[in-house]
Amino acid sequence: MSVDKISLKEKFLLVDQYWTPKILGEVNDSYIKIFKAKGEFVWHQHDHEDELFVVVQGTLYLKFRDKEVVLNAGEVCIVPKGVEHCPYALEEAHVMLVEPKGVVNTGDVDSEKTVKAPDWI
């Protein structure tokens, strides 16, 4: 097995659509994904999976029913399973996401932004 570094900067250059996660790799039973965010996503929740959002560039906002969390580059937020949330970005943001394999990006909601089987990048 080969061990190589991954350039996030280079990988983000390959992402050409907003809210379309791409798989960078896997760690145990989780995928490491990246996506570009701009505009509003959809309100959703993941009934059985936690999500880790890591902002690499820009600002990502996470709306919850009782508050809003603002994530700047270098900041992270763990969204526990079962918590309804709606990410959005006013300007383009680059985000890394860690979540169990098989998680659908829109959780319990089916929408035009649903990506059931993300591509590897």
C-alpha positions as CSV (number, residue, x, y, z in Angstrom):
1,M,0.0,0.0,0.0
2,S,1.3,3.4,-0.9
3,V,1.1,6.4,1.5
4,D,1.0,9.8,-0.2
5,K,0.1,13.3,0.8
6,I,-3.0,15.0,-0.5
7,S,-3.0,18.6,-1.5
8,L,-6.3,20.2,-0.5
9,K,-5.6,23.2,-2.6
10,E,-5.2,21.0,-5.7
11,K,-8.2,18.9,-4.9
12,F,-10.5,21.9,-4.4
13,L,-9.4,23.1,-7.9
14,L,-11.1,19.9,-9.3
15,V,-14.5,20.7,-7.6
16,D,-16.6,22.6,-10.1
17,Q,-20.1,22.5,-8.5
18,Y,-21.4,23.8,-5.1
19,W,-22.7,21.4,-2.5
20,T,-21.4,18.3,-4.4
21,P,-19.2,16.3,-2.0
22,K,-16.2,14.4,-3.4
23,I,-14.4,11.7,-1.6
24,L,-10.8,12.3,-0.7
25,G,-10.2,9.0,1.1
26,E,-11.4,6.9,4.0
27,V,-10.4,6.4,7.6
28,N,-11.8,3.3,9.2
29,D,-15.6,3.4,8.5
30,S,-15.7,7.0,7.5
31,Y,-15.1,9.0,4.3
32,I,-13.2,12.2,4.2
33,K,-15.0,14.4,1.7
34,I,-14.6,17.9,0.4
35,F,-17.1,20.3,-1.1
36,K,-17.5,23.9,-2.1
37,A,-20.3,25.9,-0.5
38,K,-22.1,29.0,-1.8
39,G,-25.7,29.9,-1.1
40,E,-28.0,27.9,1.1
41,F,-28.1,24.1,1.3
42,V,-31.3,22.4,2.6
43,W,-32.6,21.8,6.1
44,H,-31.9,18.2,7.0
45,Q,-30.7,15.8,9.7
46,H,-28.8,12.5,9.9
47,D,-30.7,10.2,12.2
48,H,-27.8,7.9,13.0
49,E,-24.6,9.7,12.0
50,D,-22.5,12.6,13.4
51,E,-20.8,15.0,10.9
52,L,-17.6,16.9,11.3
53,F,-17.3,20.1,9.3
54,V,-13.8,21.6,8.8
55,V,-13.6,24.9,7.1
56,V,-10.5,25.1,4.9
57,Q,-11.2,28.5,3.2
58,G,-13.9,31.1,3.6
59,T,-16.8,31.1,6.1
60,L,-19.5,28.5,6.5
61,Y,-22.6,29.2,8.5
62,L,-24.6,26.4,10.2
63,K,-28.1,27.2,11.1
64,F,-29.8,25.2,13.8
65,R,-33.4,25.7,15.0
66,D,-32.1,27.5,18.2
67,K,-28.9,29.2,17.0
68,E,-26.4,29.8,14.3
69,V,-22.7,28.8,14.3
70,V,-20.2,30.7,12.2
71,L,-17.1,28.7,11.1
72,N,-14.1,30.5,9.6
73,A,-11.1,28.9,8.0
74,G,-9.3,26.6,10.5
75,E,-12.5,26.1,12.6
76,V,-14.6,22.9,13.0
77,C,-18.0,21.9,14.2
78,I,-19.4,18.5,15.1
79,V,-23.1,18.2,14.3
80,P,-24.5,15.3,16.4
81,K,-26.8,12.7,14.9
82,G,-30.4,13.7,14.9
83,V,-29.7,17.5,15.0
84,E,-31.5,19.4,12.2
85,H,-29.2,21.9,10.4
86,C,-28.9,24.0,7.3
87,P,-25.4,25.0,6.1
88,Y,-24.9,28.1,3.9
89,A,-22.2,30.4,2.7
90,L,-22.5,34.0,1.5
91,E,-19.3,33.7,-0.5
92,E,-17.5,30.5,-1.7
93,A,-16.2,28.4,1.1
94,H,-14.1,25.2,0.9
95,V,-15.1,22.6,3.4
96,M,-13.8,19.2,4.5
97,L,-16.4,16.8,5.9
98,V,-15.9,13.6,7.9
99,E,-18.8,11.2,8.1
100,P,-19.5,7.5,8.0
101,K,-19.6,5.7,4.7
102,G,-23.1,5.6,3.2
103,V,-24.3,8.9,4.5
104,V,-26.4,10.9,2.0
105,N,-25.5,14.6,2.0
106,T,-29.1,15.7,2.5
107,G,-29.8,13.2,5.2
108,D,-33.6,12.6,5.6
109,V,-34.5,15.0,2.8
110,D,-34.5,14.2,-0.9
111,S,-33.8,17.3,-3.1
112,E,-32.0,18.4,-6.2
113,K,-28.9,18.7,-4.1
114,T,-28.9,15.1,-3.0
115,V,-25.8,13.1,-3.9
116,K,-26.3,9.5,-3.0
117,A,-23.0,8.1,-4.3
118,P,-20.2,10.8,-4.3
119,D,-17.3,10.5,-6.7
120,W,-13.7,10.0,-5.7
121,I,-11.5,13.0,-6.5
